[in-house]
Amino acid sequence: MTQGYSHIVIGAGAIGSAAAYWLTQAGAERVLVLEQFELGHALGSSGDHSRIIRRAYHRDDYTKLTAAMFAAWAHVEERSGLKIYTQTGGIDLAVAESPGAAEIDEYRRAMDAAGIRYDELTIDDIRGQYPQWNVSDDTIGIHQADAGILDIRRSVSAHVSLARAAGVEFRSGVVVTGVRIDADGVTVSTSEGSFDGGQLVVAAGSWLGDLMPDLGLSFALTLSQEQVGYFSSQNLSDFTPDRFPIWIHHSDEVHYGFPVYGEAAVKLARDMRGHFISPSERSFVPDDDEPEVLRAFLRAHLPGADGPLLMSKTCVYDMPADRDFVLDTVPGHPHVAVFNGAGHAGKFASLVGRILADLLTVGRTEHDISSFSLTRPAIVDPDFVPLFRLGTGDETVSAV
């Protein structure tokens, strides 16, 4: 048994690596990070090149965090020398007076409450500024200038490198098999023995369910196998970040996408496609049918991006019943902090790591995270009806 760690972090993905780094900034000196795969792997929620980063959200619980979110990334970029955030601007599109337009209304309300500037887009604006789009005459939208691309893989590299330079010990290929919580510390059992620590961060992603019994938690964690596609075309120069923003198209299904970044292709996906799985059914082999679903969207709305499939990639959304974050300490155990990102946390990873570090080192955070508590109805009420489309009460899809 290894003694003497002040903090143990389970998981070295986007959240766990961020927590490890920010713990060092808060003064922690003996931090251990346990990762079941190799560092920088793409088997969880932190693989691939890009994630959308944005201020436009359906509730001010999220929008009010975005100023600190951007500040955290600026800090990490400055310290690491890596460019992690690429500003492209972002647009949200929907047909007027549709459920999708109602979602955009919620974005407006949340940004208004947080004092975030955005611009309205008429159909003439959309066609004039973004000629890549083929949309109906009754399409409306908004543009928010700060949106862009978060390079999620670089973010993990930056946090891991900075944390290791500050003395954090990372152990990869170590599978956590159990956790014992005592009044003044924790013991984490693994495939390589047991480790004692004073405080614990659990950032295990879709593997959180395996640890819930030991943590005294029992809420439903729904897994959905998601898939993105990268499509080549003869018009890639029309879709570079300086010409084409990140986007979300709100309709019966929510599609989202990126300009050319990381690969010579345009990336897009359906958000929350609802391919529900059990933990044992997790697969990293892409479905053959999904590219055709995505290609149909391109042909209808972004015909210049329609071309051969370059590659598909999979990930898993792990979601509480309300599709909101879990960001809290375990009731009765203030030395154990847990995070679950509900399939839309990448953009907040560094800030979340800082909040987790604050919860354990000073016992509080300056940010209002009450909506993400472990005592809210979606966590404690077994009869809570799942709401996987954020902002509408429709369980079929949700925001990215």
Secondary structure, DSSP 8 states (H G I E B T S, - for coil): -EEEEEEEEE--SHHHHHHHHHHHHTT---EEEEESS-TT-SSSSS-SS-EEE-S--SSHHHHTTHHHHHHHHHHHHHHH----EEE--EEEEEETTSHHHHHHHHHHHHHHHHT---EEE-HHHHHHH-TT----TTEEEEEETT-EEE-HHHHHHHHHHHHHHTT-EEEES--EEEEEEETTEEEEEETTEEEEEEEEEE--GGGHHHHHHHHT-----EEEEEEEEEE--TTGGGGSTTT--EEEEESSSEEEEE-S-SSSSEEEEESS---EE-GGG---S--SSHHHHHHHHHHHH-GGG---EEEEEEEEEEE-TT---EEEEETTEEEEEEEE-TT--GGGHHHHHHHHHHHHHTS--SS--GGG-TTSHHHH-TT-----BTTTTBSS----
